[in-house]
Amino acid sequence: MNVNTETIFPTPIGYADLGVDPDWRRLVEIRGFREGDFYQTEMNLHEDPLWKPLANKCLEASNAWVKQLGYDVELFMTRFWINKYSPGQTIEHHRHPNSFVSGVYYFEDCSGTVFHKTEIGKEMRVKIGNLNEYTATSAGNAAKAGTL
């Protein structure tokens, strides 16, 4: 029997090369992040004149992306912060509630972000016989400095 598969409700992931401005790197260094420590700034850096140029570039890229997807909306930023990780450190699986778009800007190359498919498996547990794009519950990407 021939059974066809169609994908509905795909999850788009956008990428934009914003470059790495030396001033942004210097701002990270000024914050005094120590190697080996996890550090998180306050969540309103988009209101800080020092960080506003980066926040604006991220917002500009995000608005261009949602328009490319076919949405007729003007995004605005509610939170903007920095997490500093040392090699091997991660953050627990989490969501950003009340967000139409969430983004991660990378100041340096790293292992990237792992995305989790949470809808399936909450209501029921189904044994996976063949791990593929339909059965996977997480996926990752490599991160390049200067990308959003």
C-alpha positions in Angstrom: 0.0 0.0 0.0 1.3 3.5 -0.9 0.8 6.0 1.8 1.7 9.7 1.3 2.8 12.2 3.8 2.2 15.9 3.8 3.6 18.4 6.3 1.2 20.9 7.8 1.9 23.6 10.3 5.6 23.6 9.9 7.8 25.5 12.4 9.8 28.1 10.6 13.3 29.0 12.0 14.8 32.1 10.6 18.5 33.1 10.4 20.0 36.5 9.7 23.6 37.5 9.5 23.9 40.7 11.5 27.6 40.7 11.8 29.7 41.1 14.9 30.2 44.7 15.8 33.4 45.1 18.0 31.5 47.6 20.2 29.0 44.8 21.1 31.8 42.5 22.1 33.4 45.2 24.1 30.1 45.8 26.0 30.0 42.1 26.9 33.6 42.3 28.2 32.7 45.5 30.2 29.9 43.6 32.0 32.5 41.6 33.7 31.4 38.1 32.8 33.8 35.7 34.4 34.8 32.5 32.7 33.1 29.5 34.4 30.1 31.4 35.6 26.6 31.5 34.2 25.5 35.1 34.1 22.2 36.8 33.0 21.7 40.5 32.7 18.6 42.4 33.5 15.9 41.9 30.8 15.5 45.5 29.6 18.7 46.0 27.7 16.7 47.1 24.6 16.0 50.3 26.6 19.7 50.9 27.4 21.4 53.3 24.9 24.5 51.1 24.8 22.6 48.1 23.7 19.9 49.8 21.6 21.8 49.5 18.3 22.0 45.7 18.6 18.4 45.4 19.8 17.2 47.5 16.8 19.2 45.3 14.4 17.6 42.2 15.9 14.1 43.8 15.7 14.7 44.9 12.1 15.7 41.4 11.1 12.7 39.9 12.9 10.3 42.2 11.3 11.7 41.5 7.8 11.5 37.7 8.6 7.8 37.7 9.7 6.9 39.8 6.6 8.7 37.2 4.4 6.6 34.5 6.0 3.5 36.4 5.0 2.5 38.1 8.3 1.3 41.7 8.2 2.4 42.7 11.7 4.9 45.2 13.1 6.8 43.5 16.0 8.0 45.3 19.1 10.5 44.2 21.7 9.4 43.5 25.3 12.6 41.9 26.6 16.2 41.8 25.6 18.9 40.3 27.8 22.3 38.5 27.7 23.0 35.0 29.0 26.7 34.2 29.3 27.6 30.5 29.3 31.0 28.8 29.7 31.8 25.7 27.7 29.6 22.8 28.6 27.0 25.0 30.3 23.3 24.9 29.1 20.0 26.3 30.2 17.0 24.1 30.9 14.3 23.5 28.4 12.0 26.5 28.5 9.5 28.6 26.6 9.1 32.3 26.1 5.4 32.8 26.9 3.5 35.7 25.2 6.2 35.9 22.4 5.3 35.7 18.7 9.1 35.6 17.9 12.0 34.7 20.1 15.6 35.1 19.0 19.1 34.3 20.0 22.0 36.5 18.9 25.4 34.8 19.2 28.5 36.8 20.1 30.8 33.9 19.2 30.7 30.6 17.5 29.3 27.8 19.7 27.2 24.7 19.7 24.0 26.7 19.1 20.5 26.2 20.3 18.5 23.0 20.8 14.8 23.4 19.9 12.3 21.0 21.5 9.0 19.8 20.1 6.8 19.9 23.2 3.3 19.5 21.9 3.7 15.8 21.1 4.4 13.7 24.1 2.6 15.9 26.6 -0.8 14.3 25.9 0.5 10.8 25.1 3.7 8.8 24.9 4.3 7.1 21.7 7.2 4.7 21.1 9.5 5.9 18.3 10.6 3.2 15.9 12.5 5.4 13.5 14.0 8.7 14.5 13.4 11.2 11.8 12.1 14.8 11.2 8.6 13.7 12.2 9.4 11.7 15.3 12.2 13.8 16.7 11.5 15.8 19.9 14.5 18.1 19.6 16.8 19.5 17.0 19.8 21.7 17.1 21.8 24.1 15.0 25.4 25.3 14.9 25.9 28.9 15.8 28.1 31.4 14.0 29.2 34.7 15.6 27.1 37.6 14.4 24.0 35.6 13.5 20.5 35.9 15.0 
